Amino acid sequence: MGSAIGTGRGMRRAVVIALAIALGGLLAACGQEKARAPVPPPPSVTQAPLIPRVAIFGNPERAQARISPRGDMISFLAPLDGYLNVFVVKYGEPLTSARPVTRDASRGIRKHFWAENGTHILYLQDAAGDENWRLHSVNVETGEAKELTPFPNTQATVVGLSRTTPDWVLVSLNERDPKWPDIYNINVRTAQRALVQRNTEKFSAFIPDRDNIIRLALRNMPDGSIEVFTFLLQGGWKKLFDIPFEDSLTTYPVAFTNENKRFLMFDSMGRDKAALVSVDAATGDKTVIGENRRADVSDVWIDPVKFEARAYASQYLKNEWIGIDDEARADIAFLNDKLTGEPTVVSRSADDSRWIVVEDGPTTPLRVHVYERRPERKLTPLFDQRPALAGAPLQPMIPVEISSSDGQVLVSYLTLPPGADTNGDGVPETPVPLVINVHGGPWYRDRFGYNPEHQWFANRNYAVLSVNFRGSTGFGKAFINLGNREWGAAMQRDLTDAMNWAIQRRITTPERVAIYGASYGGYAALTGLTQTPEQYACGVSIVGPSNLRTLFEAIPPYWESSRNEFYLRVGDPTKPEGQALLQERSPLTRAAAIRRPLLIAQGANDPRVKQAESEQIVAAMRARQLPVTYALYPDEGHGFARPQNRISFYAMAEGFLQKCLGGRVEPVGRDFEGSSLQVREGADQIPGLAEAVAAMPRTPPPAQSVAPSK
């Protein structure tokens, strides 16, 4: 599982920097210089039943429901021979009568959506995690499937769909130039392709109007600012305004409204928290629609009939929807009254009469409903994504505000083991081991809601704390920009401050804290164990960068537009002072300082944090005779898409944490079967790992795969 930077529930600008969270291989290491006494088991708390790993991290029973534009069919993802595929069913018929319309047998389908013609479903698929996404279509009536972008080493991104051209999809392709994608119209029935915009201007993103005509373009500048251009039908491109560097992660266009004269935008210019604004596409004049003084506006409901904003959302501690008109306010009130979790609208029919609504709460692992708005409001359950968790001892998530050592407020989320907090004050009766779970990005944020890793840690008798350190999104541009050039510095100190907060409140004790994370979170885990080698009992780094200089040298070509923003926010390797900063902040520089057990994970095809990032620190530890366990997944990229690989990773991580912190562990059983795992070093560092790997069936891994979104 994972979460990617720059993705969210609303449309994000394509040039947002992305170091997506993901799950890779594993590495365990122990320092030579100071042996540590075995960690005693945690004080006994209520021994709730062990939730099987497969119930939390395996394929969902069903996921990602979508209503067709005509409202006459529902599609969803479900396993077919162990891999997620698209199923369809006529509206009103039982889900058991649904039929598969795709037959992926290698990686599973991650995301699908309806074409505007209501007869075709579109989905994207890459090869073994390489992020060269190819667009596919399938006719749900005939079953005819087509690969719409069959081009090697090319990344396809869907830019727009329009009911005025229902058989066509607007797609960006970097086939001609890996750095600067061109825009094409592609017919979903025939795969016919027509060039729309040759990207000679080196634009980083394009936004179409409601007729799928490209009307806006963004261009990143060397100083980190972004130029916004509007297309004049009689005069070509005209610059509309500039987005300053300080606003570049909190300001971006979303979509055009009804008559294509205005567009919606999240906008922090002239304020700290991003507001929802309406912008005149000819003049750039703005009208504020909604804002929140505590958090950025981050999502919007757009009416599919009139294409106007009807509601907007922002999240400080929890998500909050605000209706713009009476009808939207009535919809929000109805859904809030009927649901215990947060409602998220994920799909609407073209006439807006039927919605697919996902209910999300810490102990509600995504329930899906059909909301009929006419002739009277009615909410009907469709499915639970993970019915195997019904009745499982899922734990509440506690939002907390933690003060950093320099006075910043760090919105964080705490989950405690079952039975640890008998009086409900948010503090266990006896301190328990703690895992600091660091999000990726770092331009991303942790949120209130169902979090599978929180439930997994808690069920194994660990408290888990997720911290929105400075640089996290959602809390205004000032908070994001506090993270500029603070990788391994103030951003890392925020994690230390959160750990000290938990110790002071007697949630845990100093000797029983682990640091765990993926992507940037993996970097933070490596930094914690190299900068402050006595602070953590152990660490888990998943696809984490170890050398910031080589990380930047390997930036994928399709991130070229964001290169300067990376340099401004992290450190500029083209300047001597930037080189020194990157070296000083790289965990590899202090690899010899590691004293605690370390687990590192890596996908061999990761285009963002390449395999060399793990190989370098493994080699440095090997040279110093530090025991290291290094595991590699040859058919994965920046995350574990294949369920067999996900399950095997969590089985290893569970054994690692049990040895380090003394929590509970589920027997491995058959959790390594079907995995492509290769343990390159030190299988003996985790109890039972060498035996489990030796017993793995040696079948070649499939060539492709992906994990579902909601």
C-alpha positions in Angstrom: 0.0 0.0 0.0 1.2 3.6 -0.3 0.4 7.1 -0.9 1.9 9.4 -3.4 2.9 13.0 -3.2 0.9 15.4 -5.3 -2.1 13.1 -5.4 -5.3 13.9 -3.5 -9.1 13.7 -3.8 -9.2 16.8 -6.0 -7.2 17.2 -9.3 -3.6 18.1 -8.4 -1.4 20.0 -10.7 0.8 17.7 -12.7 4.0 19.4 -11.8 3.7 18.9 -8.0 6.9 17.1 -6.8 6.3 13.5 -6.1 8.3 11.0 -4.0 5.4 8.6 -3.4 5.1 6.5 -0.3 5.4 2.8 -1.1 6.5 -0.5 0.1 9.8 -2.1 -1.1 12.2 -4.7 0.3 13.9 -5.0 3.6 17.2 -4.4 5.4 18.1 -5.2 9.0 21.4 -4.1 10.5 22.9 -4.1 14.0 25.9 -1.9 15.0 29.0 -3.6 16.4 30.2 -1.0 18.8 27.6 -1.2 21.5 25.5 -4.3 22.1 22.0 -3.6 23.3 20.2 -5.7 25.9 17.2 -7.7 24.6 14.0 -5.7 24.7 11.6 -7.1 27.3 8.1 -7.9 26.1 5.6 -5.1 26.5 3.4 -5.0 29.6 0.4 -7.1 29.1 -2.6 -5.5 27.7 -5.8 -7.1 26.5 -4.8 -9.8 24.1 -7.2 -9.1 21.3 -7.4 -11.6 18.5 -4.6 -11.3 16.0 -6.0 -9.8 12.8 -4.5 -11.8 9.9 -2.1 -9.8 7.7 -3.9 -10.9 4.6 -7.2 -9.4 6.0 -5.5 -6.0 6.3 -3.0 -6.0 3.4 -4.3 -8.6 0.9 -6.6 -7.9 -1.9 -9.9 -6.3 -0.9 -13.0 -8.3 -1.7 -14.3 -5.3 -3.7 -13.0 -1.8 -4.2 -13.3 1.4 -6.2 -17.0 1.4 -7.2 -17.9 3.7 -10.1 -21.3 4.6 -11.6 -21.6 4.8 -15.4 -22.4 8.2 -16.9 -25.9 7.0 -17.8 -26.3 5.7 -14.2 -27.3 2.3 -15.5 -24.2 0.3 -14.6 -21.8 0.0 -11.7 -18.2 -1.0 -12.1 -15.7 -2.1 -9.4 -12.4 -3.9 -8.8 -12.4 -7.4 -7.4 -10.0 -10.3 -7.4 -10.0 -12.7 -10.4 -7.7 -15.6 -9.9 -5.9 -13.6 -7.2 -5.5 -10.3 -9.2 -7.7 -7.3 -9.1 -9.8 -6.8 -12.3 -12.7 -4.7 -13.4 -16.2 -6.1 -12.9 -19.5 -4.6 -14.1 -23.1 -5.1 -13.1 -26.4 -3.5 -14.1 -27.7 -1.0 -11.6 -30.1 -2.7 -9.2 -28.9 -6.2 -9.8 -27.0 -8.1 -7.1 -23.2 -7.8 -7.1 -22.9 -11.6 -7.3 -24.1 -11.3 -10.9 -21.3 -9.0 -11.8 -19.0 -10.1 -14.7 -15.3 -9.4 -15.2 -14.5 -7.2 -18.2 -10.7 -7.4 -17.8 -8.4 -10.4 -17.1 -5.1 -9.1 -15.9 -3.1 -12.0 -14.5 0.1 -10.4 -13.6 -0.1 -7.3 -11.4 -3.7 -6.3 -10.9 -5.5 -3.1 -12.0 -5.1 -0.1 -9.7 -7.4 2.5 -11.1 -10.3 2.5 -13.6 -12.9 5.0 -14.8 -15.7 5.3 -17.3 -15.4 7.0 -20.7 -18.1 9.5 -21.3 -19.8 7.3 -23.9 -20.9 5.0 -21.0 -19.8 1.8 -22.9 -16.1 1.8 -22.3 -14.0 1.6 -19.2 -10.4 3.0 -19.2 -7.5 1.9 -17.0 -3.8 2.5 -16.7 -1.1 -0.2 -16.3 2.7 -0.1 -16.0 5.2 -2.8 -16.3 6.7 -4.1 -13.0 6.5 -0.7 -11.4 8.4 1.2 -14.0 5.7 4.0 -14.1 5.6 3.9 -17.9 1.8 3.9 -17.7 -0.1 2.6 -20.7 -3.8 3.4 -21.3 -6.2 0.6 -22.0 -9.9 0.6 -22.9 -12.5 -2.2 -22.8 -16.0 -2.3 -24.3 -18.2 -3.5 -21.5 -20.9 -4.6 -24.0 -18.7 -6.7 -26.3 -15.6 -7.3 -24.2 -13.3 -5.9 -26.9 -10.1 -4.6 -25.4 -7.6 -2.2 -26.8 -4.3 -0.8 -25.7 -4.6 2.9 -26.6 -1.0 3.8 -26.0 1.2 0.8 -27.0 4.5 2.8 -27.0 7.6 1.6 -25.2 9.2 3.7 -22.5 6.3 6.2 -22.7 4.2 7.5 -19.8 0.5 8.2 -20.6 -1.5 10.5 -18.4 -5.3 11.1 -18.8 -5.8 14.9 -19.1 -9.5 15.1 -19.8 -12.8 13.5 -20.7 -15.8 15.4 -22.2 -19.4 14.5 -22.9 -19.2 16.7 -26.1 -16.7 14.1 -27.5 -17.7 11.0 -25.6 -15.7 8.5 -27.6 -12.4 10.5 -27.1 -10.0 10.9 -24.3 -7.4 13.6 -24.0 -4.0 12.1 -23.1 -0.4 13.4 -22.5 2.4 11.3 -23.9 6.1 11.7 -23.6 6.8 9.5 -26.6 8.5 12.2 -28.6 10.4 13.8 -25.7 10.7 12.0 -22.4 10.8 15.4 -20.5 8.0 17.3 -22.2 4.8 15.4 -23.1 2.6 16.3 -26.0 -1.2 16.2 -25.9 -3.2 13.8 -28.1 -6.9 12.9 -28.5 -7.4 9.2 -28.6 -10.5 7.3 -29.7 -11.5 4.8 -27.0 -13.2 2.5 -29.6 -10.6 2.5 -32.4 -7.4 3.8 -30.8 -7.2 6.4 -33.5 -4.8 9.2 -32.3 -4.7 12.9 -33.2 -2.1 15.4 -32.1 -3.6 18.3 -30.2 -0.7 20.2 -28.8 3.0 19.7 -29.5 4.8 20.8 -26.4 7.5 23.0 -27.9 6.8 25.6 -25.1 8.0 23.1 -22.4 4.8 23.4 -20.4 4.6 21.2 -17.4 0.8 20.7 -17.3 -2.3 21.3 -19.4 -5.9 21.9 -18.3 -8.8 21.4 -20.8 -12.1 23.1 -20.8 -15.5 21.3 -20.6 -15.3 20.5 -24.4 -11.8 19.0 -24.0 -10.1 22.0 -25.7 -6.8 22.8 -24.0 -7.3 26.2 -22.4 -4.6 26.5 -19.7 -1.0 25.6 -19.5 1.6 25.8 -16.6 5.3 26.4 -17.0 7.8 26.0 -14.2 10.5 28.7 -14.1 14.1 28.4 -12.8 13.2 30.6 -9.7 10.5 28.1 -8.7 7.6 30.2 -9.8 5.0 28.9 -12.2 3.7 30.8 -15.2 0.0 30.3 -16.0 -1.0 30.7 -19.6 -4.5 30.9 -21.2 -5.1 29.9 -24.8 -6.9 32.6 -26.9 -8.7 31.0 -29.9 -7.6 34.0 -32.1 -4.2 34.7 -30.6 -2.5 31.6 -29.2 -1.0 31.5 -25.7 -1.1 34.5 -23.4 0.3 34.6 -19.9 -2.5 35.1 -17.4 -0.5 35.4 -14.1 2.5 34.0 -12.2 2.3 31.7 -9.1 5.2 32.7 -6.8 7.6 29.9 -5.6 6.2 30.2 -2.0 2.7 29.4 -3.4 3.8 26.7 -5.9 2.6 23.7 -3.7 -0.6 25.3 -2.6 -1.9 27.0 -5.8 -3.1 25.1 -8.9 -6.0 25.1 -11.3 -8.7 22.4 -10.9 -11.3 22.5 -13.7 -13.3 24.8 -15.9 -16.9 25.7 -15.0 -20.1 25.7 -17.1 -19.5 28.1 -20.1 -15.8 27.7 -20.2 -15.3 31.3 -19.2 -14.1 30.6 -15.7 -12.1 28.0 -14.0 -11.8 26.8 -10.3 -8.5 27.0 -8.6 -7.0 26.3 -5.1 -5.2 29.6 -4.4 -2.9 30.7 -1.5 -1.7 33.9 -3.2 -2.2 36.8 -0.9 -3.2 34.5 2.0 -1.6 31.6 3.9 -4.3 28.9 3.6 -5.4 28.0 0.1 -8.9 29.1 -0.7 -11.2 27.8 -3.5 -11.5 30.6 -6.0 -13.2 31.2 -9.4 -10.9 32.7 -12.0 -11.9 34.6 -15.2 -10.0 32.7 -18.0 -9.6 35.8 -20.0 -8.5 38.4 -17.4 -7.4 36.4 -14.4 -9.8 38.2 -12.1 -10.6 36.1 -9.0 -13.7 35.6 -6.8 -13.2 33.7 -3.5 -15.8 30.9 -3.1 -14.7 29.4 0.2 -11.8 29.2 2.7 -10.8 27.9 6.1 -8.5 29.9 8.5 -6.9 26.7 9.9 -6.3 24.5 6.8 -6.1 24.6 3.0 -9.2 24.0 1.0 -8.2 20.7 -0.6 -11.3 19.2 -2.4 -14.4 20.4 -4.2 -17.7 18.9 -5.4 -18.4 20.0 -9.0 -22.0 19.6 -10.3 -21.8 17.4 -13.4 -24.9 19.1 -14.9 -24.0 22.8 -14.6 -20.3 22.3 -13.8 -20.3 24.6 -10.9 -18.7 24.2 -7.4 -21.3 23.0 -4.9 -19.2 22.2 -1.8 -15.6 22.3 -0.7 -13.6 20.5 2.0 -10.6 21.2 4.2 -9.0 19.1 6.9 -7.2 20.3 10.0 -7.7 17.5 12.5 -10.6 16.0 10.6 -12.1 16.6 7.2 -15.0 19.0 6.9 -17.3 19.6 4.0 -19.1 23.0 3.5 -22.0 23.4 1.2 -22.0 26.4 -1.1 -25.8 26.3 -1.9 -28.9 25.0 -0.1 -29.0 21.8 -2.1 -25.4 20.8 -1.3 -25.9 21.7 2.3 -28.9 19.3 2.4 -26.9 16.6 0.8 -24.0 17.0 3.3 -26.5 17.0 6.2 -28.2 13.9 4.9 -25.0 11.9 4.5 -23.5 13.0 7.8 -26.8 11.9 9.5 -26.7 8.5 7.9 -23.0 7.7 8.1 -20.7 7.4 11.1 -17.5 7.9 8.9 -16.6 10.7 6.6 -18.5 10.7 3.3 -16.5 11.1 0.1 -18.2 11.3 -3.2 -16.1 9.3 -5.7 -18.5 9.0 -8.7 -21.7 10.6 -10.1 -24.0 9.9 -13.0 -24.1 12.6 -15.7 -27.6 13.8 -14.5 -26.3 13.9 -10.9 -29.2 11.7 -9.7 -26.9 8.9 -8.4 -23.7 9.1 -6.5 -21.2 6.5 -5.3 -20.3 7.5 -1.7 -17.4 6.0 0.3 -17.6 6.1 4.1 -14.2 6.3 5.7 -13.4 6.2 9.4 -10.6 4.8 11.6 -12.6 1.7 12.4 -14.6 1.7 9.1 -12.4 0.2 6.4 -14.2 1.9 3.5 -17.9 1.1 3.2 -19.4 1.9 -0.2 -22.9 3.2 -0.7 -25.2 4.3 -3.5 -26.9 7.6 -2.9 -30.0 8.3 -4.9 -30.9 12.0 -4.7 -34.2 11.9 -6.6 -37.1 11.6 -6.3 -36.2 11.5 -2.6 -32.9 11.1 -0.9 -32.0 7.4 -0.2 -28.7 5.8 0.8 -28.2 2.1 0.1 -25.2 0.0 1.2 -23.3 -1.4 -1.8 -20.4 -3.3 -0.3 -17.7 -3.3 2.4 -14.2 -3.2 0.9 -12.9 -5.6 3.5 -15.7 -7.6 5.1 -13.1 -9.9 6.7 -12.5 -7.0 9.2 -16.1 -7.0 10.4 -15.9 -7.6 14.1 -12.1 -7.3 14.2 -10.7 -5.3 17.1 -10.0 -2.1 15.1 -8.8 0.8 17.3 -9.9 4.5 17.3 -7.5 7.1 15.9 -6.8 10.0 18.2 -6.0 13.4 16.6 -3.5 15.3 18.7 -1.7 18.7 18.4 2.0 18.5 19.4 4.2 21.6 19.9 7.6 21.5 18.3 10.6 22.8 20.1 10.4 26.0 18.2 6.7 26.5 18.7 5.1 25.0 15.6 1.9 23.0 15.9 2.3 19.5 14.5 -1.1 17.9 13.7 -0.6 14.2 14.4 -2.6 10.9 14.8 -2.2 8.3 17.5 -3.5 4.8 17.7 -3.1 2.6 20.8 -3.2 -1.2 21.2 -6.5 -2.9 22.2 -7.1 -2.6 26.0 -4.2 -0.2 26.6 -6.3 2.8 27.4 -9.0 1.6 29.7 -10.2 5.1 30.9 -10.2 6.6 27.4 -7.9 9.5 28.1 -5.7 8.8 25.1 -2.8 7.5 27.3 -2.2 3.8 28.0 -2.4 2.8 31.6 1.2 1.4 31.2 3.6 2.6 28.6 3.8 0.5 25.4 6.3 0.3 22.6 5.8 3.0 20.0 6.3 3.2 16.2 6.8 6.7 14.7 5.2 6.1 11.2 6.6 8.8 8.8 4.6 9.7 5.7 6.2 10.0 2.3 6.5 13.0 0.0 7.4 14.9 2.0 4.9 17.2 0.3 1.9 15.1 1.5 0.1 14.7 4.8 -1.3 12.1 7.2 -5.1 12.2 7.6 -7.8 11.1 9.9 -9.5 7.9 8.8 -8.9 4.2 8.3 -5.2 3.5 8.1 -4.2 -0.2 7.6 -0.7 0.3 9.1 -2.1 1.9 12.2 -4.4 -1.0 12.7 -1.7 -3.5 12.1 0.8 -1.9 14.5 -1.9 -1.5 17.2 -3.0 -5.1 16.9 0.5 -6.2 17.4 0.6 -4.3 20.7 2.4 -1.1 19.5 1.2 2.4 19.8 1.7 4.2 16.4 2.1 8.0 15.9 1.9 9.7 12.5 3.3 13.2 12.5 2.6 16.0 10.0 6.1 17.5 10.3 6.9 20.9 8.7 6.8 20.6 5.0 3.6 18.6 5.1 0.7 19.8 3.0 -2.7 21.0 4.0 -1.7 23.5 6.7 -0.9 26.6 4.6 2.1 27.7 2.6 4.0 29.0 5.6 4.1 25.5 7.1 5.1 23.9 3.9 7.9 26.4 3.3 9.3 25.9 6.8 10.5 22.6 5.4 12.6 24.2 2.6 16.2 22.9 2.9 15.3 21.2 6.2 15.5 17.6 5.1 17.4 15.9 7.9 17.3 19.1 10.0 14.2 20.8 11.4 11.9 18.3 9.6 13.7 15.5 11.5 13.7 17.5 14.8 9.9 17.6 14.5 9.8 13.8 14.6 12.1 13.8 17.7 9.9 16.4 19.4 6.9 14.1 18.7 8.7 11.1 20.2 9.6 13.2 23.3 6.0 14.3 23.6 5.0 10.6 23.7 7.6 9.8 26.3 6.6 12.7 28.5 3.0 11.6 28.4 4.1 8.1 29.3 2.7 6.6 26.1 6.0 4.9 25.7 9.5 4.8 27.2 12.7 6.0 25.6 14.2 2.6 24.9 11.1 1.2 23.0 10.6 3.6 20.1 11.0 2.5 16.4 11.0 4.8 13.3 9.3 3.5 10.2 8.5 5.0 6.8 8.5 4.8 3.0 10.0 7.1 0.4 10.7 10.3 2.3 9.6 8.4 5.4 12.3 5.8 4.6 14.8 8.7 4.3 13.7 9.9 7.8 14.2 6.4 9.2 17.7 6.2 7.8 18.4 9.8 9.1 17.1 8.9 12.5 19.4 5.9 12.8 22.5 7.7 11.5 22.1 11.2 13.0 20.8 10.1 16.4 22.1 6.5 16.6 21.0 6.0 20.2 17.5 7.5 19.9 15.6 4.7 18.3 15.5 1.1 19.2 15.3 0.2 15.5 14.2 1.5 12.1 12.4 0.4 8.9 13.3 2.2 5.7 11.2 1.4 2.6 12.4 2.7 -0.8 14.2 5.4 1.2 16.9 7.7 -0.4 20.3 7.3 1.3 22.3 9.7 -0.9 20.6 13.0 -1.9 23.1 13.7 -4.6 22.6 10.4 -6.5 18.8 10.8 -5.8 18.8 14.0 -7.8 21.1 12.6 -10.5 18.5 9.9 -11.2 15.4 12.1 -11.3 13.0 10.6 -13.9 12.8 12.6 -17.2 9.1 13.2 -16.7 10.0 15.2 -13.5 12.2 17.5 -15.4 9.8 20.5 -15.0 10.2 20.1 -11.2 13.9 19.8 -11.1 14.5 23.4 -10.0 11.8 23.1 -7.4 13.6 20.1 -5.9 16.8 22.1 -5.8 15.1 25.0 -4.1 13.3 22.9 -1.5 16.1 20.4 -0.7 19.5 21.6 -2.0 21.0 22.6 -5.3 23.7 20.1 -6.5 24.8 22.6 -9.2 26.3 24.9 -6.5 29.2 24.1 -4.1 27.1 25.1 -1.1 24.2 22.9 -2.3 26.6 20.0 -2.8 27.8 20.4 0.8 24.3 20.6 2.1 23.2 17.4 0.3 26.2 15.5 1.5 25.7 16.6 5.1 22.0 15.6 5.0 22.5 12.3 3.3 22.3 9.2 5.6 25.0 7.5 3.6 27.5 10.1 5.0 27.0 8.7 8.5 26.4 5.1 7.8 29.2 4.1 10.2 27.2 5.6 13.1 24.4 3.1 12.9 24.0 1.3 16.2 20.4 -0.1 16.0 18.7 -2.8 13.9 17.7 -1.5 10.5 15.3 -2.9 7.9 15.4 -1.6 4.4 13.0 -2.4 1.5 13.5 -1.9 -2.2 11.8 -2.5 -5.6 14.3 -3.1 -8.4 12.3 -1.1 -10.9 11.8 2.0 -8.8 12.2 5.0 -11.1 12.0 7.6 -8.3 14.3 6.1 -5.6 16.4 3.8 -7.6 17.9 0.5 -6.3 21.3 2.2 -6.0 20.0 4.1 -3.0 19.7 0.9 -1.0 22.7 -0.7 -2.6 25.0 2.2 -1.5 24.1 2.0 2.2 24.2 -1.8 2.2 27.7 -1.6 0.7 28.8 0.9 3.3 27.5 -1.2 6.1 29.1 -4.3 4.6 32.4 -2.6 4.4 32.3 -1.8 8.1 31.2 -5.4 8.9 27.8 -4.2 10.1 25.4 -7.1 9.8 22.8 -6.2 7.2 19.7 -7.8 5.8 18.8 -6.6 2.4 15.8 -7.8 0.4 14.8 -6.9 -3.1 11.6 -7.3 -5.1 12.6 -7.6 -8.8 9.1 -7.0 -10.1 8.3 -3.9 -8.1 8.9 -0.2 -8.3 8.1 2.6 -5.9 5.7 0.5 -3.9 4.4 -3.1 -3.5 1.6 -3.6 -6.0 1.4 -7.4 -6.1 -0.4 -8.7 -3.0 2.0 -11.6 -2.6 4.8 -9.2 -2.3 3.0 -6.9 0.2 2.1 -9.8 2.4 5.6 -11.2 2.4 7.0 -7.8 3.3 4.7 -7.3 6.3 5.5 -10.8 7.5 9.2 -9.9 7.5 8.6 -6.5 9.1 6.5 -8.1 11.8 9.2 -10.5 12.8 11.8 -7.7 12.8 9.7 -5.5 15.0 8.9 -8.3 17.4 12.6 -9.0 17.9 13.3 -5.3 18.4 10.2 -4.1 20.4 8.7 -7.3 21.8 5.3 -7.1 20.2 3.1 -9.9 18.9 3.7 -11.7 15.7 1.5 -13.9 13.4 3.2 -17.1 12.2 4.4 -16.8 8.6 2.4 -19.7 7.4 2.1 -19.4 3.6 2.7 -15.7 3.5 5.9 -16.0 1.3 4.2 -18.1 -1.4 4.0 -16.4 -4.8 6.4 -13.6 -3.7 9.3 -12.5 -5.8 11.4 -11.7 -2.7 15.2 -12.0 -2.9 17.0 -11.7 0.3 20.5 -10.4 -0.8 22.1 -10.2 2.6 21.6 -11.3 6.2 18.5 -13.4 6.2 19.7 -14.7 9.6 19.2 -11.3 11.2 15.4 -11.9 11.5 14.2 -15.0 13.3 12.8 -17.6 10.8 13.5 -15.5 7.7 16.2 -17.7 6.3 14.0 -20.8 6.7 11.0 -19.1 5.1 13.0 -17.9 2.1 14.5 -21.3 1.6 11.0 -22.8 1.6 9.7 -20.4 -1.0 8.6 -22.0 -4.3 10.9 -20.7 -7.0 8.5 -19.7 -9.7 9.3 -16.7 -12.0 7.4 -13.6 -11.0 4.9 -12.1 -13.4 5.9 -9.3 -15.6 3.5 -6.6 -14.3 1.3 -5.3 -11.4 -0.5 -2.4 -9.2 -2.5 -1.7 -5.9 -6.0 -0.3 -5.8 -7.1 3.2 -4.9 -10.4 3.9 -3.3 
